[in-house]
């Protein structure tokens, strides 16, 4: 038994398997690096000056949004370079840049320096999108759904568990040490990505690069690809719409008693645990029953789970529903990645996945804005109802775009059946002609 266990753990792995192991850890830390500062960012800013509540809210919002705004703008450019120079180079660039920038955040002396570094953090984004592109192009097609599902758990779990990790580390060691620890781990990601990730990539000359406009013209299903970009944005907006109010909602459910900070961190992180468990299994299921079907099921499920969050009576009910949202995320994110891989050319994977990251970053900016605006006008409960409506719009959008696939597949099937019928008819006619010829020859022989 021990020998079987050793063989399974220490067996020689294919390049795509080693890539998956390293890049899962890398995407987990990249996701955590973007989110772990959230529980104490405003408190950290408050140590840098004498701010009024309004000023503190302004600087906290600006510091949070700066990274994602720059990521949305810069990702397509990095994607173009990735398609020209290779995705591994982009992984090395992003991980080293994040390690230096996050470590430097622990040394700032004023809020302007912090905002500047958050902007730089957005500039050095691209680890997750290039990890997806590299894995998508290097993995056997029959395993792509399961493998991309497994990889998706890295970034999603990092994003969702990041606030809990950040809160725990900051409580134990202080705000500044948290940045040093995170920067050190990201430097380890840089070393692993440099030494252990393998990519068979032939550099493309700039003159030979296909323009983005041409790529979209040549796509078999352009509306599907664009639809997946928008879907990514709405998924991310839905996940982050409750970020500004989750601690306040938990405090309301606890009636001002208990450790609100710790419980809020746990509630915020629960979906990450569910996604980690469910994503590989649902990715494999998508390979069997169809990725489009898994995506539709995930959207309906999310819509039905968000609604009862608005009427929960205690924090445990909220926790259970948050766990179910993690399962819906396990359906949605890998399905989007799989569809992007399936219906876009491998030569443009870097740009396709970078565009997708731009929309994801836009969702990170849009979600908290929706949450803050709706909660101000309609209370905390309204946030969950509006989020459910947002998912409903997404479901209708996805059904409309994926219907193009079904229509073309039906046309292909009808054409194949027509060709088969024509072939059978041709064979029958040929057989009849041969039979007639044979009969004629026999008659001639009899006459002779």
MOGISUL-V9108 format. One line per field, one symbol per residue. phi: phi as a letter, one per 40 degrees, with the letter a starting at -180 (. if undefined). Layout:
phi = ???
//
This chain:
phi = .ccccccccbccbcdcccdcccccccccccccccbccccbdcccccccibbcdccccccccccccdccccdcccddccccccccbhccdcccccccccccccccccbcbacccccdccccccccchcccccccccccbcddcbccccccccccccccccccddcccccccccbhcccdccccccccccddcccccbcbbcbbdbcdccccddccdcccccbccccccccccdccdcccccccdcbcccccccccfgbgcccccccccccddccccdccdcccccccccbhccccccccccccccccdcccbcbaccccccccccccccccccccccccccccbbcccbddccccccccccccccccddccdccccccbgcccccccccccccdccccccccccccccccccccccccccccccccccccccccccccccccccccccc
//
